[in-house]
Amino acid sequence: MRERIRRRPGSPHHQLTKNSKGVIAVHALLPDARLSRLAGARVLVTGGAGLIGSRIMRLLTALGADAVALDRMDAYPHPVNDLFGLDPARVITGDVCQSDTVRPLVNDAEYVIHAAAYADVAACTRQPAAACAANVCGTQTVIQEVQAASAARRMVFISSAAVYGDPAEGQGPVEFCEDQPPHPISVYGNAKLWGETEARLRLTGGGVGFCVLRYFSVYGDPQVPKPGSHSWMVACLAMRAHLGLPLLLHGGGHQVRDMVHVEDIARATVLALVAEQAAGQTINVGSGIATSVRQIAERIATHYPRAQLIDTPRPEGDPLGGYAATARSRELLGWRPTIAVKDGIDRYVDWLQANPRAIPEWMRSEAAVAVT
């Protein structure tokens, strides 16, 4: 078993970050007495080297937790992985589908956040077998090992608003409430719903508590889009605008999303580890505000006056969307987002303008073809 990295608990806790110019700043974490329980706690974060997982890891480390990430490290090219700012000593390369890899890490953890997933909705539709392997088999392995572990106190399973499905055509934005019947319309959403059900079946009444978090649309630097995806709107549209490419609005951009900045997502997730009322609950992590894709593009265009907005057909599996009911996140987690969408978009564009090398090569190639 790898040697644990220990931090001496201290108060107040501080977090080291870099601003868009690369200057390190120190930010005092928002005060919450519950988070002090994580000082010195052993935490495993599956998928901990991705956009969301890395923010969770950084927050846990700033709180004095002994956090370890398990990640396959194949979701992004290596230059992108470098943007997430993780300590390599805290990352174990491995697959959640492999019990021999997962078991010793779970056995050595007091808390588990299961965030590992094949998280691209469009890619899951194109490759359902790969989605099943990561999002069903991998989740089964983690839950099985958590159920058998003696030290584990709570597991947080990361689910998605994709389990809700879609409002009827022409119905307009709807509020998605945790108690309503789920109707996923994608392979990704269906797999997430299975994971929720399996966690509840296997962990209810046992020695390990659990909590299900349904993330809504996550954005924020250093998010980088993947080819063929209709997710990651802020990153994709901002990078296209930066390269002089038109901003493609699938379905006219009338779909709505409940946008939540990755920093707010990370805080909600860490709170779910220690919030007593969250045990056994399913909780939306959203703002409760519907933002259309067109509004996102228009905000980005304020930074790029020459940007063109072009309507295109809506792809299969791209939901019309809705927004989160937020009563549970406020009452059970004591959480609400702190970063408004317009401010989060502006922050992303500032970061992109300071770090243009983050734009992936496949998108640069598309821009080169457009010029010729």
Beta strands, then each sheet from edge to edge (+ up, - down):
strand 1: 14-18
strand 2: 24-28
strand 3: 42-46
strand 4: 66-71
strand 5: 91-93
strand 6: 111-114
strand 7: 154-160
strand 8: 174-176
strand 9: 209-215
strand 10: 217-219
strand 11: 247-250
strand 12: 256-257
strand 13: 259-261
strand 14: 282-285
strand 15: 291-292
strand 16: 309-312
strand 17: 322-324
sheet 1: 1+ 2-
sheet 2: 5+ 4+ 3+ 6+ 7+ 9+ 14+
sheet 3: 8+ 17+
sheet 4: 10+ 13+
sheet 5: 11+ 16+
sheet 6: 12+ 15-
end
